[in-house]
Amino acid sequence: NTEQFKDLKGRAEALGGIFDVDRKLAEIADEEEQTLDPKFWDEPKKAELHLKKIKDKKIWTDAYGLITNAIGDLEVLIEFQEIGEASSEEIHAHYLQLMQLVEDLEFKNMLQS
């Protein structure tokens, strides 16, 4: 069970590298700051394309964020199990949810390539 979690966590971390999540987050912050410019909507078509570009990046970073949160939650559950506060069934259910999130993002990445 621990090995399966480590493997899944490794796959998730690899996705973060593939997507260069930190760079994407910095780009999103910069691009969102540009939308605060009072002249941003002077060219509506250009503004819409800019917002779509932000939205497209957020799809990936939000999905990766869900995975990292799920990993953290699972790690906490494992600690709780060690002190008798969580059951194997809870951990297994959370592991399956995490696996689905990782597989969905891997599949989406594969379709985009």
Buried (B, 14 or more C-beta within 10 A) or exposed (E): EEEEBEEBBEBBEEBBEBBEBEEBBEBBEEBEEEEEEEEBEEEEEEBEEBBEEBEEBBEBBEBBEBBBEBBEEBEEBBEBBEEEEBEEEBBEEBBEBBBEBBEEBBEBBEEEE
